[in-house]
């Protein structure tokens, strides 16, 4: 690959998702850069990069999975280690950007943690960020460095095109995700419906109001950016089932799956399939074949290649 003013490309992985980092390296046909990343007995994180990264174009892959705060700190220390090792350019590759819901001050005396995290990454020494399907688009504007935001839309659309579900209706589980759901509906040549909901307090309880659109006698595909506790999705499945949907398929980019969410979701009889990506590690989550995991490695690997050689990343989605 011809670089864009930097020496050869290197991909370094934190401890949050080695499988994805290895798959990205396999796509790029390069070895994974070597590093020691571990905790001392006193819970302090230690990082040592085990090869020369001076003036290299370095991409650090670290998704912000559980334990989130440990993985954030690990990433910050890795960036600092790279900076002090004279890396030419440091790109933080963050498939899942945690604290995405803390994007605005919607209650008195609360933080905007998504902005704080952006400041921490920049201060640590990141030169740019590569991520996928941010929970809130405005997070991109929290950074004073370039941010490339990829989307898993095409990956998911291609999967469901192959299924060729007859008379499919695409459903947004809430109004906030309706733009993404509309894009998916257009690509699948399907109508759009929306589940109008009201969230109660800060404890993930959801009160559904009604389904806007006709789903009676038709299969349904719910679309979301992430599934956390599954409360919103379970409520949406119940709402469309009561409105006459014959079966339900669900998809999301990020399968966070807190507090046994997968088990609760797969216990819902009308849910035929739950499709996510590997933006977060899912090893040991479940072996139920209804949970389908699509890999992001080719998409992220191609984006990394294009950033390295100075080609357009946006053209990936045209």
C-alpha positions in Angstrom: 0.0 0.0 0.0 1.2 3.5 -0.9 1.1 5.6 2.3 -0.2 9.2 2.6 3.0 10.7 4.0 3.6 8.2 6.8 5.7 5.1 7.1 4.1 1.6 6.9 0.7 0.9 8.5 0.5 -0.8 11.9 -2.5 -2.1 13.7 -2.3 -2.4 17.5 -5.0 -4.0 19.7 -6.1 -3.4 23.2 -7.6 -6.2 25.3 -11.2 -5.5 24.6 -11.7 -7.3 21.3 -8.6 -9.2 20.0 -10.8 -11.3 17.6 -12.0 -8.2 15.6 -8.5 -6.7 15.5 -7.0 -10.0 14.2 -9.7 -10.2 11.5 -9.0 -6.6 10.5 -5.3 -7.4 10.2 -6.2 -10.5 8.1 -8.2 -8.3 5.7 -5.2 -5.9 5.4 -2.8 -8.8 5.1 -0.5 -7.4 7.8 0.7 -8.9 11.1 -0.8 -7.4 14.3 1.6 -5.1 16.1 2.9 -6.5 19.3 2.4 -5.0 22.7 2.1 -5.8 26.4 -1.1 -4.5 27.9 -2.0 -5.8 31.4 -2.7 -4.7 35.0 -0.4 -4.8 37.9 -1.5 -6.3 41.2 -2.4 -2.8 42.4 -4.9 -2.4 39.5 -2.7 0.0 37.6 -2.6 -0.5 33.8 0.7 -1.1 32.1 1.4 -0.7 28.4 4.6 -1.4 26.4 4.7 -1.4 22.6 7.1 -4.2 21.6 8.2 -2.9 18.2 9.2 0.3 16.5 6.4 2.6 15.7 8.4 5.8 15.0 6.7 7.7 12.2 4.4 4.8 11.5 0.7 5.2 10.7 -0.6 3.5 13.8 -4.2 2.4 14.3 -5.2 1.3 17.9 -8.3 -1.0 17.9 -10.2 -0.8 21.2 -13.9 -1.2 21.4 -15.4 0.1 24.7 -17.0 -3.0 26.0 -17.5 -4.1 29.6 -15.6 -3.2 31.8 -16.0 0.1 30.0 -13.9 2.3 32.2 -11.0 -0.1 32.3 -11.0 -0.3 28.5 -11.2 3.5 28.2 -8.2 3.9 30.5 -6.3 1.2 28.6 -6.9 3.0 25.3 -5.8 6.4 26.7 -2.6 4.8 28.0 -1.9 3.0 24.7 -2.3 6.3 22.9 0.1 8.0 25.3 2.6 5.2 24.9 2.4 5.6 21.1 2.8 9.3 21.3 5.9 9.0 23.4 7.2 6.4 21.0 7.1 9.0 18.2 4.3 7.4 16.1 3.7 9.4 13.0 -0.1 9.4 13.3 -2.3 7.8 15.9 -5.9 6.7 15.0 -8.1 5.4 17.7 -10.3 2.7 16.2 -13.4 2.5 18.5 -16.1 0.3 17.0 -18.4 0.9 19.9 -18.2 4.4 21.5 -19.4 4.1 25.0 -21.3 6.9 26.9 -23.0 7.7 23.6 -26.3 8.3 25.4 -24.7 11.0 27.6 -24.6 13.4 24.6 -26.6 16.3 26.1 -27.6 17.9 29.4 -31.2 16.6 29.5 -31.6 16.8 33.3 -30.3 19.3 36.0 -26.8 18.7 37.2 -25.7 15.9 34.9 -22.5 15.6 32.8 -22.1 15.4 29.0 -19.8 12.3 29.3 -19.6 11.7 25.5 -17.9 15.1 25.2 -15.6 14.4 28.2 -14.5 11.2 26.5 -13.8 13.1 23.3 -11.6 15.5 25.2 -9.7 12.7 27.0 -8.9 11.0 23.7 -7.6 14.2 22.1 -5.6 15.2 25.2 -4.0 11.7 25.3 -2.7 12.3 21.8 -5.1 10.7 19.2 -4.8 12.4 15.8 -8.1 11.0 14.5 -10.9 8.6 15.4 -12.6 5.8 13.4 -15.9 4.5 14.8 -19.2 3.0 13.6 -22.8 4.1 14.1 -22.6 6.6 16.9 -25.7 6.7 19.2 -26.0 10.4 18.5 -24.6 12.1 15.4 -23.6 15.2 17.3 -20.9 13.3 19.1 -18.8 13.7 16.0 -18.8 17.4 16.6 -17.4 17.0 20.1 -14.0 16.4 18.7 -11.5 18.9 17.4 -9.7 16.2 15.4 -11.1 14.3 12.3 -13.7 11.6 13.1 -14.7 9.0 10.5 -18.1 7.5 11.3 -18.8 4.3 9.4 -22.2 2.6 9.3 -23.3 -1.1 9.3 -26.5 -0.3 7.3 -25.3 -1.8 4.0 -24.0 -4.9 5.8 -27.4 -5.5 7.5 -29.4 -4.6 4.4 -27.4 -7.0 2.2 -28.1 -9.8 4.8 -31.9 -9.2 4.7 -32.0 -8.8 1.0 -30.7 -12.4 0.8 -33.5 -13.5 3.0 -36.1 -12.0 0.6 -38.9 -11.7 3.2 -42.2 -11.1 1.4 -44.3 -8.0 2.4 -41.7 -6.9 5.0 -42.3 -3.8 7.1 -39.3 -2.0 8.7 -40.0 -0.7 12.1 -38.3 1.9 14.2 -38.6 0.9 17.9 -38.7 4.6 18.8 -38.9 8.0 16.9 -35.2 8.7 17.6 -34.0 5.9 15.3 -36.6 6.6 12.6 -34.1 8.2 10.1 -31.9 5.1 10.1 -34.9 2.8 9.9 -36.2 4.9 6.9 -32.9 4.4 5.1 -33.0 0.7 5.7 -36.6 0.6 4.5 -35.8 2.4 1.3 -32.9 0.0 0.5 -35.2 -3.0 1.2 -38.0 -1.4 -0.8 -40.3 -1.8 2.3 -42.7 0.5 4.1 -41.8 2.1 7.4 -43.6 1.9 10.7 -42.7 3.5 14.1 -43.4 2.4 17.6 -44.2 5.6 19.6 -42.9 5.2 23.1 -42.3 7.0 26.4 -39.3 6.1 28.6 -40.0 6.3 32.3 -37.2 7.7 34.5 -33.6 6.5 34.2 -34.2 2.8 34.9 -34.7 1.6 31.3 -38.4 1.1 31.8 -40.4 1.9 28.6 -44.1 2.6 28.2 -45.3 2.0 24.7 -48.1 4.1 23.2 -48.9 2.8 19.7 -47.6 1.6 16.4 -47.7 4.3 13.6 -48.1 2.3 10.4 -49.6 -0.9 9.2 -47.9 -4.2 10.2 -50.9 -6.5 10.3 -50.4 -9.8 8.6 -46.8 -9.0 7.6 -43.3 -9.8 8.9 -41.5 -7.0 10.6 -37.8 -6.0 10.9 -36.9 -3.7 13.8 -33.9 -1.5 13.3 -31.8 0.1 16.1 -28.2 1.3 16.6 -27.7 -0.6 19.8 -29.4 -3.1 22.1 -28.6 -2.7 25.8 -31.0 -4.1 28.3 -33.4 -5.0 25.6 -36.3 -3.2 27.2 -37.1 -1.0 24.2 -36.9 -3.9 21.8 -39.1 -6.2 23.9 -41.7 -3.5 24.2 -41.5 -2.9 20.4 -41.9 -6.6 19.6 -44.9 -6.8 21.9 -46.5 -3.7 20.3 -46.1 -4.9 16.7 -47.2 -8.5 17.6 -50.4 -7.0 19.2 -50.8 -5.0 16.0 -50.9 -8.2 14.0 -47.3 -8.7 12.8 -46.8 -12.4 11.8 -43.1 -12.6 12.8 -40.4 -10.3 14.0 -36.7 -10.0 13.0 -34.5 -7.5 14.8 -31.2 -5.9 13.9 -28.7 -3.5 15.6 -25.1 -2.6 15.0 -24.1 -2.9 18.7 -25.1 -5.8 20.9 -24.4 -4.4 24.4 -26.7 -7.0 26.0 -26.6 -5.9 29.7 -28.0 -7.9 32.5 -29.0 -11.0 30.6 -30.7 -9.1 27.7 -30.0 -11.9 25.2 -31.8 -14.5 27.2 -34.8 -12.2 27.7 -34.9 -11.4 24.0 -34.6 -14.9 22.7 -37.3 -16.0 25.1 -39.8 -13.9 23.1 -41.6 -16.4 21.0 -42.3 -14.1 18.0 -38.7 -13.1 17.6 -37.3 -15.2 14.8 -33.8 -13.8 14.5 -31.6 -11.2 16.2 -28.9 -9.8 13.9 -26.0 -7.8 15.3 -22.4 -7.0 14.3 -19.1 -7.9 16.1 -18.5 -4.3 17.2 -18.5 -5.8 20.7 -17.2 -9.3 21.6 -20.0 -11.9 21.8 -18.0 -14.9 22.8 -19.9 -16.9 25.4 -23.0 -14.8 25.1 -25.2 -17.6 23.7 -25.0 -20.4 21.2 -28.6 -19.9 20.1 -28.6 -19.9 16.3 -31.2 -17.1 16.2 -28.4 -14.7 17.3 -26.6 -13.8 14.0 -23.2 -12.0 14.2 -22.1 -10.1 11.1 -18.4 -9.2 11.0 -17.2 -5.6 10.5 -13.6 -6.6 9.7 -13.8 -6.0 5.9 -15.6 -2.7 6.4 -13.2 -1.4 9.1 -10.2 -2.9 7.4 -11.1 -1.1 4.1 -11.6 2.2 5.9 -8.2 1.9 7.6 -6.6 1.1 4.2 -8.2 4.2 2.7 -7.2 6.5 5.6 -3.7 5.2 5.3 -3.4 5.8 1.5 -5.4 9.0 1.5 -8.5 7.8 -0.3 -12.1 8.7 0.4 -13.8 6.9 3.2 -17.2 8.4 2.4 -17.2 6.7 -1.0 -17.5 3.4 0.8 -21.2 4.2 1.2 -22.1 5.6 -2.2 
